[in-house]
């Protein structure tokens, strides 16, 4: 029997009217939901116990609130709107343009769509399947299509007009679903063929993309606490455990009504931003934080992490690594970290800590190792990854992340970079799979296994040490049989 369900409510572009959020929170209180989370794709994530499932389902339907139970069929339109005015300004893209584009969507996208200002580094460019990035030409956008279940990205050869974004997105999605052989989970998908089909099926305003897109230098702004912009203040709220009390959010909505603020922004960092707080209302917001004992102004090296939604494992690992960095009083400015525990998950980070199962018994993972990867030029919007360290035990991650940060800082001040490139650099892609050796070696007496991928850390034998290079004096750590008593076997014959 199910114990709980996950309900997802999309907030298009990360914008939710305060009145709508208050209505949703009132329903959650009736269903006895006490805490909620926000997702990487600017969604509201609600865990509801099975006993309250029907109550919540009924109330959401009564109030015509669109939602999903336990699926990711409609992954939300993500945008950089939360960054506008406060982290991105002085260009043609503003609040009205975002909202006009959102209003023109007459369908619920099943592919991931990102709509981003190029003049910011707060929100991701390429974590979607259909990625729109503002150009320097007013109302014209770059388009990058990342075919579903691949890392194959096609750069559209035209800039497309703002009002045609919804129509072109809809046509692209229709074509992909109608010909999944050609465009879905196909690393050889032909972008030019897709472009021809789109032109045949819809009309849009465009101009040639004469200049290639240049990625903005990455500088993650500090997105928490009270901050001035112009004659107003914005408030950023981050929660260390990603959990927001429902009664606290309800008081946020009431404060919005009291201080004449119409909306709340949900960011891709699972945090909230409230814009437009007038100086005379600052005390109202102080009281809300005090009433609920909400802390702001966390250390910057805690804010620059992305973790998959609903990942207790990833959150615990983040907390462990942040604690290690704190103990070493280490600066991480200029870096953002992502922890990937699930295959093919899309995260925004220039340092990716990727988990990979190594030893399995049936459906259970007995041992996992971790790789530390980094992006080209340390820009999280880059799709190229390089290996810093591979096949690490979890207990070694803290020290290796610390070493990476120190090496990164040396590169940024122009010092020699021997450590970072001490091993050959290997290029991969963000959601790629890492190959593992096909053979292990098993003691024929006690059936202990030597796995070259793991090595024997307790005997100071590093991971990726081949059996052939072990000294002749090597013996089984369990029964002390000699090296010649080991039999080579296919990995699949040992761990099924």
Long-range contacts (C-beta under 8 A, 24 or more apart in sequence): 1-50, 2-50, 3-49, 3-50, 4-47, 4-48, 4-49, 4-50, 5-47, 5-48, 5-50, 5-53, 5-69, 5-70, 6-45, 6-46, 6-47, 6-69, 6-70, 6-310, 7-45, 7-46, 7-47, 7-48, 7-56, 7-60, 7-67, 7-68, 7-69, 8-39, 8-43, 8-44, 8-45, 8-46, 8-67, 8-68, 8-71, 8-72, 9-43, 9-44, 9-46, 9-65, 9-66, 9-67, 10-41, 10-42, 10-43, 10-66, 10-74, 10-76, 10-77, 11-42, 11-43, 11-44, 11-76, 11-266, 12-76, 12-77, 12-79, 12-102, 12-105, 13-42, 13-77, 13-78, 13-79, 13-81, 13-98, 13-99, 13-102, 13-115, 14-42, 14-78, 14-79, 14-81, 14-82, 14-265, 14-266, 14-267, 14-268, 15-79, 15-81, 15-98, 15-99, 15-102, 15-263, 15-265, 15-266, 16-44, 16-263, 16-264, 16-265, 16-266, 17-262, 17-263, 18-252, 18-253, 18-256, 18-257, 18-261, 18-262, 18-263, 18-264, 19-253, 19-257, 21-249, 21-252, 21-253, 21-264, 22-250, 22-253, 22-254, 22-257, 23-63, 23-65, 24-65, 25-246, 25-249, 25-250, 25-253, 26-250, 27-56, 27-59, 27-60, 27-63, 27-65, 28-56, 28-246, 29-246, 29-247, 29-250, 30-55, 30-59, 31-55, 31-56, 31-59, 33-246, 34-245, 34-246, 34-247, 35-243, 35-244, 35-245, 35-246, 36-243, 36-244, 36-246, 36-249, 37-242, 37-243, 37-244, 37-270, 37-309, 37-310, 38-242, 38-244, 38-266, 38-267, 38-270, 38-271, 38-272, 39-76, 39-270, 39-309, 40-127, 40-268, 40-270, 40-306, 40-308, 40-309, 40-346, 40-347, 40-348, 41-75, 41-76, 41-78, 41-112, 41-268, 42-76, 42-78, 42-79, 42-266, 42-267, 42-268, 43-76, 43-266, 43-309, 44-266, 45-309, 45-310, 47-310, 66-108, 73-110, 74-108, 74-109, 74-110, 75-109, 75-110, 75-111, 75-112, 76-112, 77-102, 77-105, 77-109, 77-113, 77-114, 77-115, 78-112, 78-113, 78-114, 78-115, 78-123, 78-124, 78-127, 78-128, 78-268, 79-114, 79-115, 79-116, 79-123, 80-115, 80-116, 80-117, 80-120, 80-122, 80-123, 81-265, 82-122, 82-123, 82-265, 82-266, 82-267, 82-273, 83-117, 83-120, 83-122, 83-123, 83-221, 84-117, 85-229, 85-234, 85-275, 86-221, 86-227, 86-229, 86-234, 86-273, 86-275, 87-120, 87-122, 87-221, 87-223, 88-117, 88-119, 88-120, 88-122, 90-119, 91-117, 91-119, 91-134, 91-136, 92-134, 92-138, 92-139, 93-117, 93-119, 93-134, 97-139, 97-162, 100-162, 100-163, 101-162, 101-163, 101-165, 101-166, 104-163, 104-165, 104-166, 104-167, 105-166, 105-169, 105-170, 106-166, 106-170, 107-170, 109-169, 109-170, 109-173, 110-173, 110-177, 111-148, 111-169, 111-172, 111-173, 111-176, 112-346, 113-169, 115-165, 118-142, 118-213, 118-214, 118-216, 119-216, 120-216, 121-216, 121-217, 121-218, 121-219, 121-220, 121-380, 121-381, 122-220, 122-221, 122-223, 122-267, 122-268, 123-267, 123-268, 123-348, 124-268, 124-348, 124-380, 124-381, 125-215, 125-381, 126-153, 126-381, 126-383, 127-346, 127-347, 127-348, 130-169, 130-172, 130-173, 132-160, 132-165, 132-169, 133-213, 135-159, 135-209, 135-213, 136-211, 137-207, 139-163, 140-206, 140-207, 141-165, 142-209, 142-213, 143-168, 144-213, 145-172, 145-191, 145-194, 147-176, 147-183, 147-184, 147-185, 147-186, 147-187, 147-189, 148-176, 148-183, 148-184, 148-185, 149-184, 149-185, 149-344, 150-185, 150-186, 150-187, 150-189, 151-187, 151-383, 151-429, 151-430, 151-431, 151-432, 152-186, 152-187, 152-188, 152-189, 153-383, 154-189, 154-191, 154-192, 154-194, 154-195, 155-191, 155-209, 155-212, 155-213, 156-191, 156-195, 156-209, 157-195, 157-208, 157-209, 158-206, 158-207, 158-208, 158-209, 159-206, 159-207, 159-208, 159-209, 160-204, 160-205, 160-206, 161-204, 161-205, 161-206, 163-205, 164-204, 164-205, 164-206, 167-202, 167-204, 168-198, 168-202, 168-204, 171-198, 171-201, 171-202, 172-198, 174-201, 175-201, 215-379, 215-381, 215-382, 216-381, 217-379, 218-334, 218-336, 218-350, 218-378, 218-379, 218-380, 218-381, 219-334, 220-303, 220-304, 220-336, 222-300, 222-303, 223-267, 223-269, 223-271, 223-273, 223-303, 224-271, 224-296, 224-297, 224-298, 224-303, 225-296, 225-297, 226-277, 226-282, 226-285, 226-296, 231-279, 232-275, 232-276, 232-277, 232-278, 232-279, 233-277, 233-278, 233-279, 233-282, 234-273, 234-274, 234-275, 234-276, 234-277, 235-273, 235-274, 235-277, 235-285, 235-296, 236-271, 236-272, 236-273, 236-296, 237-271, 237-272, 237-273, 237-274, 237-294, 237-296, 238-269, 238-270, 238-271, 238-296, 238-298, 238-303, 239-270, 239-271, 240-298, 240-302, 240-319, 241-315, 242-270, 242-307, 242-315, 244-272, 245-292, 247-292, 248-288, 248-292, 248-294, 251-288, 251-291, 251-292, 252-288, 255-284, 255-285, 255-288, 258-284, 259-284, 259-285, 268-306, 268-348, 269-303, 269-306, 299-326, 300-332, 300-333, 301-325, 301-326, 301-330, 301-331, 301-332, 304-332, 304-335, 304-336, 304-337, 305-336, 305-337, 305-338, 305-339, 305-349, 306-336, 306-337, 306-338, 306-339, 306-347, 306-348, 306-349, 307-338, 307-339, 307-347, 308-339, 308-340, 308-341, 308-342, 308-345, 308-347, 311-339, 311-341, 311-342, 313-341, 314-339, 314-341, 317-341, 317-353, 317-394, 317-397, 320-397, 320-398, 321-353, 321-397, 321-398, 321-401, 324-398, 324-399, 324-401, 324-402, 325-398, 325-401, 325-402, 325-405, 328-402, 330-402, 330-405, 330-406, 331-405, 331-409, 332-405, 334-378, 334-408, 334-412, 335-378, 335-405, 335-408, 336-380, 337-401, 338-380, 343-431, 343-433, 344-431, 345-431, 346-430, 346-431, 347-430, 348-380, 348-381, 349-375, 349-380, 350-374, 350-375, 350-378, 350-379, 350-380, 350-382, 351-375, 351-378, 351-388, 351-401, 351-404, 352-385, 352-430, 353-397, 353-401, 354-434, 356-434, 356-436, 358-436, 358-451, 358-453, 358-454, 359-451, 359-454, 359-495, 360-495, 360-496, 361-495, 361-496, 362-496, 366-495, 367-454, 368-394, 369-393, 369-453, 369-454, 369-463, 370-394, 370-397, 371-434, 372-397, 372-400, 372-401, 372-404, 373-428, 374-404, 378-408, 383-429, 383-430, 384-427, 384-429, 385-427, 385-428, 385-429, 385-430, 385-432, 386-425, 386-426, 386-427, 386-428, 387-423, 387-425, 387-426, 387-428, 388-420, 390-434, 390-463, 390-464, 391-453, 391-454, 391-455, 391-463, 391-464, 392-463, 393-457, 393-463, 436-491, 437-491, 438-490, 438-491, 439-488, 439-489, 439-490, 439-491, 440-488, 440-489, 440-491, 440-494, 441-467, 441-486, 441-487, 441-488, 441-489, 442-486, 442-487, 442-489, 442-494, 443-476, 443-478, 443-479, 443-481, 443-485, 443-486, 444-481, 444-485, 444-486, 444-487, 445-476, 445-479, 445-481, 445-485, 446-476, 446-478, 446-479, 446-481, 448-476, 448-477, 448-478, 448-479, 449-494, 450-486, 451-491
